[in-house]
Every structure is written in structure tokens, then in C-alpha cells.
Amino acid sequence: MPNHYDVIVVGVGSMGAAACYHLAKRGAKVLGIDSQQVPNTNSSYNGNTRVIRLTYQEHPDYVPLLRDAYQLWEEIEQESSTKLFHKTGVLYAGFPEGEAISGVRLASETHNLPCSTLTHSELAKQFPQFTLPEGMVGALEPEGGYLLSELAVETYVQAAQRLGAALLTSEPVIDWSSNAQGINIRTRCGTHVAAKLILCAGAWSGGILRLPDVPLTVTRQVLGWVRPRRPELFQRGDFPVWNIDPHGDRGMSGIYYGFPMSNDPAEGNGLKLARHHPSTPMPPDEITEETFAADEEEILLPLRRYMPDALGQVQTIKVCKYTNSTDGHFIVDRHPESDRVHFACGFSGHGFKFASVMGKVLSELALDDKTQRPIGFLGLSRFANL
Ligand SMILES: Cc1cc2nc3c(=O)[nH]c(=O)nc-3n(C[C@H](O)[C@H](O)[C@H](O)COP(=O)(O)OP(=O)(O)OC[C@H]3O[C@@H](n4cnc5c(N)ncnc54)[C@H](O)[C@@H]3O)c2cc1C
């Protein structure tokens, strides 16, 4: 006879690990199932660190959720005695009309968030690490910084297990079905039964969700660590998380961002940076370890253009997957097939900072059938035919 659970969480990654923790903390009998080891290097939290920031350029509606996310990161840090968040500040640089600067201004005005603006010459004086084109200005958000993403997933899973959650790893969920009695979840080793189901399978969500009207595109994203010419200029404490929106400057597109250096091996070796969009679609199942010469060039380009003292040998390249919704916003809702099933997907390359609050939201949806948190704008109703 299979064990019966209050809730089964499929996908113990960024969102699922936090969901297992919040469910177990409420006293629910929880099983987390993941197709891989936890943590692993093929999920969307790989690459050691993720940016967290409050003045949200993507949409001001995320800010109330972010306030809760900050609080919940602090809660898990305290409960686990593990440092997961480094508040370094985030520096945005770009042209006033570009996405980064205008979005940050909108979010900080709408929600009255601390954020100072810097003229071109103030920016050059305060952050001599950057050589930016005439016309670019800055915004400095003191509340921003970065999270240790792989450690955070591990920390949430361990905390969930301490609270009684069961974990099944290297066990892909093949199928699920629901009836009046509950949910049946089929894996290679058998069938698992629960009253409620949470689906948060990241890049693999397309197959498991069975929602053809909600297209998800998985893209290949490159992360790199460089040994800078002058490492002393880029250390945590003197140098913030940064984000540059070239807005077409000399043909550059997308947003480049990076992290300060530290001596902590959990953060990787060197100065880390990456590009947020545009990127190449890839099949969700592809293993993400293969890298190419063009990846190094992508990592070095913003240094050549904007941070000459950071130029140096590329130490490490990693590849990671974004799971993009059509509008770039998360998708979190009840599943149309069953009141017993909720899901979260389509985090579109900016979801990790929300993992602490998304885990809480998913636990509330599963246990209470509702949440007071403002997630209406992330629902399915924005897609046609649903
Ligand atoms: C390069 C890169 C940089 C990023 N930078 C940032 C950033 O700076 N700030 C930020 O906030 N966000 C950032 N993100 C985005 C963020 O990391 C993701 O939005 C987030 O990790 C997505 O979490 P998830 O739970 O949806 O997926 P995941 O964390 O990948 O978890 C999904 C889990 O589901 C499991 N699974 C899949 N299929 C099955 C199945 N059939 N059965 C059982 N288990 C299954 C997988 O093994 C995996 O463990 C970045 C992402 C990338 C790739």
C-alpha cells in the first residue's frame, strides 16, 4: 500500500524546496520528489549565486511579494544558522530611457523605496571600476545584494527534513491524476498518494503541467567567472552587485550583470557575471554542461566595453536554463484540471529571489486553498482560452 501524504511537491528545486519547508513547518505530512539529486547542477539555481533586489524594474507589482521574500530569507537564515544573503547594494547603470533606469525609478517611486540616482560624473567618481559612455546615469539601491542559491536550496531541504518532510530523489515523476479521493503520482518506483499536489518542475514544467495554452520556452544562459586584472577593486565590501543596460550602445543588447568577489568557495572562483536576455532556446531535457568559445566572448564583452580593470582570463563557464513565459512574468495558480493541484512555473530568469515567498504561497494554496499574498497578476486568467 502506498504511503498517503497531505501534500506531494514535484520538483524540489528553488520553489519546491522552500514549499517543502513551509508545508512541514505547518505540520503537514509532505513528500518532495525530484528527478535528480538535490542540489544538482542541472536545475535553474546552479551557478552559486543569484541577485536579489527590491526596486523591481520588471513590474512594480512584484514589490509587495519581495518585501515578504526578504523577511522569509531572514527567517530561514536564522532558523538554520546559515548565511544565505549578502546585502551589497545593487548599482544600475544605463541611459535614462532604458529599461533598467526607468523601471527602477518607477518601482522606487510607486513603492517609496530607498534608491539614489547618480549623474554620469557622480557614477564615474563613486564607481571608478566602470568606464561608461557619455549619457549613461546610475541608480543605487541599498537593499539589494545576492543570495547563495545552491546553498539556499540545500538549506531549505535540510530544514524541511528536520521538520519531518520525506524526500525522494533521482526519481522522475512520470504522470499524475486526480479524483475525488486525492492525487496519484506515478514514478518509476510506484504510485504515491496525496490529498494535494504542488507542481514546480522548472524547465520541465511544460510536459508535466499539460497546459498547451501556456507556452514555456526554455533558453540556454551562460554564466562566467573571470580572474580580473585588478581583483582588489572588485571585492565585496567595496564593490556592489551591478546591472548595466546598454540599450543598443555599440550594438549591445540585453542586460549585463555581475557580483562582487569574495573568498567564499560557495560563490565560485573569480568575478562572476552574466547576461540577461537575449538567449537561445534549448530542449528542457538537454544537459547543460557543454560550453563554446562564443560563451567566453559573451562574458568578456561587457568587461572590454565597460570594466577594463576586470578583464582577465575566464576561469569557469557554466550554463543554466531559464523557463520563459510569453510575457516574462511568473505563472502561479490552481491547475484547471483539479482544485487539489497548484503550480508555479515560468520564472523567466528572475525567480530565485522569490523562492522564499513562493514556497510560502504554494504551501498556503495547498493547505488553505487560498493566499492573502498579492499573486493575482501572476494567474492563468491573463492567457487566452483559460
Ligand atoms: C543563469 C541564470 C541566472 C539567474 N539569475 C537570477 C538572479 O540573479 N536572480 C533571480 O532572482 N533569479 C535568477 N535566475 C532565475 C532563477 O534561478 C529561476 O527562476 C529559479 O531557479 C526557477 O526555480 P524553479 O523552482 O522553477 O526551477 P528549478 O530550481 O530548476 O527546480 C525544478 C526542479 O524540478 C525537478 N523536476 C523536473 N521535472 C521533474 C519530474 N518530472 N519529476 C520530479 N522532479 C522534476 C528538477 O530536477 C528541479 O530540481 C537565474 C537563472 C539562471 C539560469
The ligand as a MOL file (V3000), in Angstrom:
LIG
                    3D

  0  0  0     0  0            999 V3000
M  V30 BEGIN CTAB
M  V30 COUNTS 53 58 0 0 0
M  V30 BEGIN ATOM
M  V30 1 C 21.9530 31.7910 -15.4130 0
M  V30 2 C 20.8050 32.1730 -14.5490 0
M  V30 3 C 20.8680 33.3140 -13.8000 0
M  V30 4 C 19.8020 33.6970 -12.9910 0
M  V30 5 N 19.9000 34.8160 -12.2310 0
M  V30 6 C 18.9090 35.1340 -11.3650 0
M  V30 7 C 19.0790 36.2050 -10.4700 0
M  V30 8 O 20.1250 36.8430 -10.4390 0
M  V30 9 N 18.0620 36.4820 -9.6030 0
M  V30 10 C 16.8990 35.7590 -9.5890 0
M  V30 11 O 16.0100 36.0630 -8.7950 0
M  V30 12 N 16.7180 34.7240 -10.4420 0
M  V30 13 C 17.6900 34.3870 -11.3190 0
M  V30 14 N 17.5640 33.3200 -12.1470 0
M  V30 15 C 16.2740 32.6210 -12.2090 0
M  V30 16 C 16.0670 31.6080 -11.1100 0
M  V30 17 O 17.2530 30.9170 -10.8260 0
M  V30 18 C 14.9380 30.6860 -11.5510 0
M  V30 19 O 13.8050 31.4850 -11.8390 0
M  V30 20 C 14.5780 29.6760 -10.4940 0
M  V30 21 O 15.7250 28.9260 -10.1210 0
M  V30 22 C 13.4940 28.7290 -11.0420 0
M  V30 23 O 13.1150 27.8570 -9.9940 0
M  V30 24 P 12.1860 26.6050 -10.2710 0
M  V30 25 O 11.8450 26.0530 -8.9430 0
M  V30 26 O 11.0910 26.9740 -11.2070 0
M  V30 27 O 13.1230 25.5650 -11.0750 0
M  V30 28 P 14.3210 24.6670 -10.5070 0
M  V30 29 O 15.0160 25.3280 -9.4070 0
M  V30 30 O 15.1100 24.2380 -11.6950 0
M  V30 31 O 13.5760 23.3990 -9.8950 0
M  V30 32 C 12.8620 22.4900 -10.6890 0
M  V30 33 C 13.1040 21.1060 -10.1330 0
M  V30 34 O 12.1440 20.2090 -10.7070 0
M  V30 35 C 12.7650 18.9700 -10.8820 0
M  V30 36 N 11.9780 18.2010 -11.8450 0
M  V30 37 C 11.7750 18.4870 -13.1410 0
M  V30 38 N 10.9760 17.5560 -13.7180 0
M  V30 39 C 10.6760 16.6790 -12.7640 0
M  V30 40 C 9.9090 15.4830 -12.7480 0
M  V30 41 N 9.2890 15.0170 -13.8350 0
M  V30 42 N 9.8240 14.7890 -11.6020 0
M  V30 43 C 10.4420 15.2260 -10.4640 0
M  V30 44 N 11.1880 16.3600 -10.4290 0
M  V30 45 C 11.2970 17.0790 -11.5600 0
M  V30 46 C 14.1580 19.3490 -11.3570 0
M  V30 47 O 15.0790 18.2960 -11.1960 0
M  V30 48 C 14.4750 20.5600 -10.4890 0
M  V30 49 O 15.1840 20.2100 -9.3210 0
M  V30 50 C 18.6150 32.9170 -12.9610 0
M  V30 51 C 18.5530 31.7300 -13.7010 0
M  V30 52 C 19.6410 31.3500 -14.4850 0
M  V30 53 C 19.5530 30.0770 -15.2690 0
M  V30 END ATOM
M  V30 BEGIN BOND
M  V30 1 1 1 2
M  V30 2 1 2 3
M  V30 3 2 2 52
M  V30 4 2 3 4
M  V30 5 1 4 5
M  V30 6 1 4 50
M  V30 7 2 5 6
M  V30 8 1 6 7
M  V30 9 1 6 13
M  V30 10 2 7 8
M  V30 11 1 7 9
M  V30 12 1 9 10
M  V30 13 2 10 11
M  V30 14 1 10 12
M  V30 15 2 12 13
M  V30 16 1 13 14
M  V30 17 1 14 15
M  V30 18 1 14 50
M  V30 19 1 15 16
M  V30 20 1 16 17
M  V30 21 1 16 18
M  V30 22 1 18 19
M  V30 23 1 18 20
M  V30 24 1 20 21
M  V30 25 1 20 22
M  V30 26 1 22 23
M  V30 27 1 23 24
M  V30 28 2 24 25
M  V30 29 1 24 26
M  V30 30 1 24 27
M  V30 31 1 27 28
M  V30 32 2 28 29
M  V30 33 1 28 30
M  V30 34 1 28 31
M  V30 35 1 31 32
M  V30 36 1 32 33
M  V30 37 1 33 34
M  V30 38 1 33 48
M  V30 39 1 34 35
M  V30 40 1 35 36
M  V30 41 1 35 46
M  V30 42 1 36 37
M  V30 43 1 36 45
M  V30 44 2 37 38
M  V30 45 1 38 39
M  V30 46 1 39 40
M  V30 47 2 39 45
M  V30 48 1 40 41
M  V30 49 2 40 42
M  V30 50 1 42 43
M  V30 51 2 43 44
M  V30 52 1 44 45
M  V30 53 1 46 47
M  V30 54 1 46 48
M  V30 55 1 48 49
M  V30 56 2 50 51
M  V30 57 1 51 52
M  V30 58 1 52 53
M  V30 END BOND
M  V30 END CTAB
M  END
